[in-house]
């Protein structure tokens, strides 16, 4: 009798977990945002670095030369 009672309780608990699931939820169909895959040129990189220096109060009055070659930035000055 005790074995039947334990089995019944176990089945009740297991089935309640199944019935408690939200069956109305649907997976999101939103597509991820497209990545910008355009290649950044050396001149664009140089201009971006110079703009960051110009926007930084402690660096804007300094003479810093920026050179970019195949994506590698070299700072001198």
Order of alpha helices (4+ residues) and beta strands (2+ residues): alpha-alpha-beta-beta
